[in-house]
């Protein structure tokens, strides 16, 4: 079974991640608020300290983030997906952000494959 990563475990992301755990997936999670990952850790998720660590421990990364800036930070900020050395090559973002944010994230990640 694929190892999944989930970034953004707040009001919408936490239930989505919990359903993945219930379905039997191995799950690594990250949120800028450590307390947001605690309920998932109690359910069996591994907690990572950065988006990069999530990707390096996963085959696919999913995210549910609150604002444009958070999506960009996950993609290209310090500890972001652009720094990933191995692991996930697929990122699926469920955030409600504008088109330019997604294009900017894609442009940052494209050189990394």
Secondary structure, 3 states (H helix, E strand, C coil): CCEEEEECCCCCHHHHHHHHHHCCCEEEEECCCHHHHHHHHHCCCEECCCHHHHHHCCCEEEECCCCHHHHHHHHHCCCCHHHCCCCCCEEEECCCCCHHHHHHHHHHHHCCC
